[in-house]
Amino acid sequence: MTDNLTPTQRRHTMRRVRSNNTRPELAVRAALRRLGQSGYRLHRKDIPGRPDIAFIGRKIAIFVHGCFWHGHNCRRGDRLPASNRAYWPQKIERNKKRDAANLAELQRRGWRTTIIWECRIKDAAWLHNELAAVFDDKRRDDNSSAPQGDCKQP
Ligand SMILES: [Zn+2]
């Protein structure tokens, strides 16, 4: 699969998706406001994985993941740049491993985590439910985004 970006545009795009306060993050923060949830901290380096949004006292971490960088299993995540074909899959594989290790460490410390994927943010109802669920104590055990996936077998 190819795209029409020049190398300069590609670099620009990469830099933009990696920066803080991206449009997806702002959308998630707006959704939190609508839920009446405030008091979070942003990009705290002292928390595993440096969550985009963290409620420290309540031990809730929200990650806003770009599909490309974090290897989401979606059309957007599958789209590799035309150049450096050998480089990107390894890089993204490393990102995924690191993400999984960070989630495991947070869960070990008793944190609740959720991953908000960039490709799903436009679905306002989904976003609302996903965020509401992480604050819902009754659903606490169901909600964690387990890196290995939930096994429904008895
Ligand atoms: Zn995606």
py3Dmol code that shows the C-alpha trace and the ligand (Angstrom):
import py3Dmol

protein = """\
ATOM      1  CA  MET A   1       0.000   0.000   0.000  1.00  0.00           C
ATOM      2  CA  THR A   2       1.410   3.406  -0.891  1.00  0.00           C
ATOM      3  CA  ASP A   3       0.579   6.942   0.011  1.00  0.00           C
ATOM      4  CA  ASN A   4       1.172  10.211  -1.773  1.00  0.00           C
ATOM      5  CA  LEU A   5       3.225  11.960   0.878  1.00  0.00           C
ATOM      6  CA  THR A   6       6.687  13.274   0.134  1.00  0.00           C
ATOM      7  CA  PRO A   7       9.380  12.369   2.703  1.00  0.00           C
ATOM      8  CA  THR A   8       9.099  15.848   4.180  1.00  0.00           C
ATOM      9  CA  GLN A   9       5.354  15.580   4.553  1.00  0.00           C
ATOM     10  CA  ARG A  10       5.762  12.118   6.014  1.00  0.00           C
ATOM     11  CA  ARG A  11       8.193  13.365   8.647  1.00  0.00           C
ATOM     12  CA  HIS A  12       5.821  16.164   9.441  1.00  0.00           C
ATOM     13  CA  THR A  13       2.948  13.711   9.848  1.00  0.00           C
ATOM     14  CA  MET A  14       5.016  11.467  12.103  1.00  0.00           C
ATOM     15  CA  ARG A  15       6.030  14.346  14.285  1.00  0.00           C
ATOM     16  CA  ARG A  16       2.470  15.509  14.566  1.00  0.00           C
ATOM     17  CA  VAL A  17       1.094  12.135  15.616  1.00  0.00           C
ATOM     18  CA  ARG A  18       3.763  11.770  18.282  1.00  0.00           C
ATOM     19  CA  SER A  19       3.258  15.122  19.941  1.00  0.00           C
ATOM     20  CA  ASN A  20       1.201  15.885  22.997  1.00  0.00           C
ATOM     21  CA  ASN A  21      -2.191  17.575  22.979  1.00  0.00           C
ATOM     22  CA  THR A  22      -3.135  16.062  19.669  1.00  0.00           C
ATOM     23  CA  ARG A  23      -6.658  16.361  18.360  1.00  0.00           C
ATOM     24  CA  PRO A  24      -7.601  12.857  19.578  1.00  0.00           C
ATOM     25  CA  GLU A  25      -6.374  13.710  23.079  1.00  0.00           C
ATOM     26  CA  LEU A  26      -8.356  16.914  23.083  1.00  0.00           C
ATOM     27  CA  ALA A  27     -11.477  14.998  21.990  1.00  0.00           C
ATOM     28  CA  VAL A  28     -11.031  12.573  24.878  1.00  0.00           C
ATOM     29  CA  ARG A  29     -10.550  15.392  27.344  1.00  0.00           C
ATOM     30  CA  ALA A  30     -13.729  17.054  26.068  1.00  0.00           C
ATOM     31  CA  ALA A  31     -15.590  13.764  26.562  1.00  0.00           C
ATOM     32  CA  LEU A  32     -14.270  13.556  30.130  1.00  0.00           C
ATOM     33  CA  ARG A  33     -15.563  17.056  30.754  1.00  0.00           C
ATOM     34  CA  ARG A  34     -19.001  15.971  29.581  1.00  0.00           C
ATOM     35  CA  LEU A  35     -18.798  13.062  32.030  1.00  0.00           C
ATOM     36  CA  GLY A  36     -17.955  15.514  34.793  1.00  0.00           C
ATOM     37  CA  GLN A  37     -14.558  13.911  35.364  1.00  0.00           C
ATOM     38  CA  SER A  38     -11.808  16.339  36.203  1.00  0.00           C
ATOM     39  CA  GLY A  39      -8.655  16.446  38.257  1.00  0.00           C
ATOM     40  CA  TYR A  40      -6.547  14.376  35.918  1.00  0.00           C
ATOM     41  CA  ARG A  41      -2.903  14.837  35.124  1.00  0.00           C
ATOM     42  CA  LEU A  42      -1.363  14.673  31.671  1.00  0.00           C
ATOM     43  CA  HIS A  43       1.673  12.721  30.459  1.00  0.00           C
ATOM     44  CA  ARG A  44       3.133  11.986  33.858  1.00  0.00           C
ATOM     45  CA  LYS A  45       6.560  10.477  33.367  1.00  0.00           C
ATOM     46  CA  ASP A  46       6.532   8.825  36.796  1.00  0.00           C
ATOM     47  CA  ILE A  47       3.650   6.505  35.831  1.00  0.00           C
ATOM     48  CA  PRO A  48       4.404   3.414  33.714  1.00  0.00           C
ATOM     49  CA  GLY A  49       3.717   4.076  30.043  1.00  0.00           C
ATOM     50  CA  ARG A  50       3.367   7.816  30.675  1.00  0.00           C
ATOM     51  CA  PRO A  51      -0.408   7.720  30.240  1.00  0.00           C
ATOM     52  CA  ASP A  52      -1.931  10.540  28.251  1.00  0.00           C
ATOM     53  CA  ILE A  53      -4.455  11.044  31.042  1.00  0.00           C
ATOM     54  CA  ALA A  54      -4.078   9.810  34.621  1.00  0.00           C
ATOM     55  CA  PHE A  55      -6.323  10.102  37.671  1.00  0.00           C
ATOM     56  CA  ILE A  56      -3.601   9.456  40.188  1.00  0.00           C
ATOM     57  CA  GLY A  57      -5.557   9.091  43.428  1.00  0.00           C
ATOM     58  CA  ARG A  58      -8.137   6.860  41.766  1.00  0.00           C
ATOM     59  CA  LYS A  59      -5.496   4.873  39.878  1.00  0.00           C
ATOM     60  CA  ILE A  60      -7.080   5.256  36.478  1.00  0.00           C
ATOM     61  CA  ALA A  61      -4.931   5.582  33.372  1.00  0.00           C
ATOM     62  CA  ILE A  62      -6.286   6.467  29.947  1.00  0.00           C
ATOM     63  CA  PHE A  63      -4.118   5.977  26.891  1.00  0.00           C
ATOM     64  CA  VAL A  64      -4.988   7.690  23.645  1.00  0.00           C
ATOM     65  CA  HIS A  65      -3.235   5.569  21.053  1.00  0.00           C
ATOM     66  CA  GLY A  66      -2.467   6.437  17.475  1.00  0.00           C
ATOM     67  CA  CYS A  67      -3.303   3.385  15.381  1.00  0.00           C
ATOM     68  CA  PHE A  68      -0.086   3.494  13.390  1.00  0.00           C
ATOM     69  CA  TRP A  69       2.397   3.860  16.246  1.00  0.00           C
ATOM     70  CA  HIS A  70       0.714   1.372  18.492  1.00  0.00           C
ATOM     71  CA  GLY A  71      -0.050  -1.210  15.830  1.00  0.00           C
ATOM     72  CA  HIS A  72      -3.827  -1.232  16.053  1.00  0.00           C
ATOM     73  CA  ASN A  73      -5.527  -4.003  14.134  1.00  0.00           C
ATOM     74  CA  CYS A  74      -7.442  -1.626  11.852  1.00  0.00           C
ATOM     75  CA  ARG A  75      -7.087  -0.149   8.389  1.00  0.00           C
ATOM     76  CA  ARG A  76      -5.261   2.880   9.678  1.00  0.00           C
ATOM     77  CA  GLY A  77      -2.877   0.798  11.758  1.00  0.00           C
ATOM     78  CA  ASP A  78      -2.054  -1.459   8.840  1.00  0.00           C
ATOM     79  CA  ARG A  79      -1.000   1.328   6.544  1.00  0.00           C
ATOM     80  CA  LEU A  80       2.790   1.316   6.375  1.00  0.00           C
ATOM     81  CA  PRO A  81       4.782   4.146   4.850  1.00  0.00           C
ATOM     82  CA  ALA A  82       6.163   3.294   1.416  1.00  0.00           C
ATOM     83  CA  SER A  83       9.726   3.944   2.517  1.00  0.00           C
ATOM     84  CA  ASN A  84      11.691   1.925   5.074  1.00  0.00           C
ATOM     85  CA  ARG A  85       9.409  -1.061   4.771  1.00  0.00           C
ATOM     86  CA  ALA A  86      11.810  -3.182   6.796  1.00  0.00           C
ATOM     87  CA  TYR A  87      12.082  -0.650   9.591  1.00  0.00           C
ATOM     88  CA  TRP A  88       8.493   0.106  10.552  1.00  0.00           C
ATOM     89  CA  PRO A  89       7.161  -3.365  11.380  1.00  0.00           C
ATOM     90  CA  GLN A  90      10.001  -3.915  13.852  1.00  0.00           C
ATOM     91  CA  LYS A  91       9.605  -0.491  15.359  1.00  0.00           C
ATOM     92  CA  ILE A  92       5.868  -0.958  15.808  1.00  0.00           C
ATOM     93  CA  GLU A  93       6.358  -4.443  17.193  1.00  0.00           C
ATOM     94  CA  ARG A  94       8.632  -2.930  19.844  1.00  0.00           C
ATOM     95  CA  ASN A  95       6.018  -0.289  20.619  1.00  0.00           C
ATOM     96  CA  LYS A  96       3.374  -2.974  21.080  1.00  0.00           C
ATOM     97  CA  LYS A  97       5.595  -4.997  23.405  1.00  0.00           C
ATOM     98  CA  ARG A  98       6.378  -1.917  25.448  1.00  0.00           C
ATOM     99  CA  ASP A  99       2.682  -0.979  25.632  1.00  0.00           C
ATOM    100  CA  ALA A 100       1.798  -4.473  26.852  1.00  0.00           C
ATOM    101  CA  ALA A 101       4.524  -4.379  29.500  1.00  0.00           C
ATOM    102  CA  ASN A 102       3.365  -0.986  30.718  1.00  0.00           C
ATOM    103  CA  LEU A 103      -0.270  -2.104  30.965  1.00  0.00           C
ATOM    104  CA  ALA A 104       0.783  -5.210  32.862  1.00  0.00           C
ATOM    105  CA  GLU A 105       2.826  -3.134  35.291  1.00  0.00           C
ATOM    106  CA  LEU A 106      -0.034  -0.701  35.877  1.00  0.00           C
ATOM    107  CA  GLN A 107      -2.467  -3.551  36.482  1.00  0.00           C
ATOM    108  CA  ARG A 108       0.009  -5.159  38.870  1.00  0.00           C
ATOM    109  CA  ARG A 109      -0.010  -1.888  40.824  1.00  0.00           C
ATOM    110  CA  GLY A 110      -3.806  -1.918  40.972  1.00  0.00           C
ATOM    111  CA  TRP A 111      -4.497   0.619  38.275  1.00  0.00           C
ATOM    112  CA  ARG A 112      -7.437   0.482  35.914  1.00  0.00           C
ATOM    113  CA  THR A 113      -6.514   1.188  32.328  1.00  0.00           C
ATOM    114  CA  THR A 114      -8.290   1.839  29.098  1.00  0.00           C
ATOM    115  CA  ILE A 115      -7.041   2.401  25.572  1.00  0.00           C
ATOM    116  CA  ILE A 116      -8.828   4.869  23.357  1.00  0.00           C
ATOM    117  CA  TRP A 117      -7.900   4.171  19.741  1.00  0.00           C
ATOM    118  CA  GLU A 118      -7.602   7.100  17.397  1.00  0.00           C
ATOM    119  CA  CYS A 119      -9.783   5.417  14.745  1.00  0.00           C
ATOM    120  CA  ARG A 120     -12.741   5.091  17.136  1.00  0.00           C
ATOM    121  CA  ILE A 121     -12.798   8.551  18.653  1.00  0.00           C
ATOM    122  CA  LYS A 122     -15.235   9.937  16.089  1.00  0.00           C
ATOM    123  CA  ASP A 123     -17.830   7.496  17.415  1.00  0.00           C
ATOM    124  CA  ALA A 124     -19.044   9.739  20.222  1.00  0.00           C
ATOM    125  CA  ALA A 125     -21.322   7.120  21.780  1.00  0.00           C
ATOM    126  CA  TRP A 126     -18.528   4.557  21.887  1.00  0.00           C
ATOM    127  CA  LEU A 127     -16.127   7.072  23.389  1.00  0.00           C
ATOM    128  CA  HIS A 128     -18.630   8.072  26.051  1.00  0.00           C
ATOM    129  CA  ASN A 129     -19.343   4.453  27.033  1.00  0.00           C
ATOM    130  CA  GLU A 130     -15.703   3.458  27.028  1.00  0.00           C
ATOM    131  CA  LEU A 131     -14.755   6.316  29.327  1.00  0.00           C
ATOM    132  CA  ALA A 132     -17.803   5.923  31.554  1.00  0.00           C
ATOM    133  CA  ALA A 133     -16.950   2.242  32.025  1.00  0.00           C
ATOM    134  CA  VAL A 134     -13.514   2.910  33.445  1.00  0.00           C
ATOM    135  CA  PHE A 135     -15.052   5.020  36.209  1.00  0.00           C
ATOM    136  CA  ASP A 136     -17.764   2.465  36.958  1.00  0.00           C
ATOM    137  CA  ASP A 137     -16.737   0.454  40.009  1.00  0.00           C
ATOM    138  CA  LYS A 138     -19.303  -2.257  39.278  1.00  0.00           C
ATOM    139  CA  ARG A 139     -17.568  -3.003  35.991  1.00  0.00           C
ATOM    140  CA  ARG A 140     -14.104  -2.722  37.407  1.00  0.00           C
ATOM    141  CA  ASP A 141     -13.087  -6.311  36.725  1.00  0.00           C
ATOM    142  CA  ASP A 142     -14.492  -6.385  33.209  1.00  0.00           C
ATOM    143  CA  ASN A 143     -13.032  -3.218  31.961  1.00  0.00           C
ATOM    144  CA  SER A 144      -9.289  -3.499  32.045  1.00  0.00           C
ATOM    145  CA  SER A 145      -7.757  -3.554  28.611  1.00  0.00           C
ATOM    146  CA  ALA A 146      -5.816  -6.720  29.217  1.00  0.00           C
ATOM    147  CA  PRO A 147      -2.896  -6.860  26.814  1.00  0.00           C
ATOM    148  CA  GLN A 148      -3.361 -10.578  26.233  1.00  0.00           C
ATOM    149  CA  GLY A 149      -7.096 -10.176  25.617  1.00  0.00           C
ATOM    150  CA  ASP A 150      -9.889 -11.642  27.634  1.00  0.00           C
ATOM    151  CA  CYS A 151     -10.258 -15.372  27.574  1.00  0.00           C
ATOM    152  CA  LYS A 152     -13.922 -16.273  27.715  1.00  0.00           C
ATOM    153  CA  GLN A 153     -13.344 -20.011  27.953  1.00  0.00           C
ATOM    154  CA  PRO A 154     -14.406 -21.583  31.242  1.00  0.00           C
TER     155      PRO A 154
END
"""
ligand_1 = """\
1
ZN
Zn -7.310 1.844 14.777
"""
view = py3Dmol.view(width=600, height=400)
view.addModel(protein, "pdb")
view.setStyle({"model": 0}, {"cartoon": {"style": "trace"}})
view.addModel(ligand_1, "xyz")
view.setStyle({"model": 1}, {"stick": {}})
view.zoomTo()
view.show()
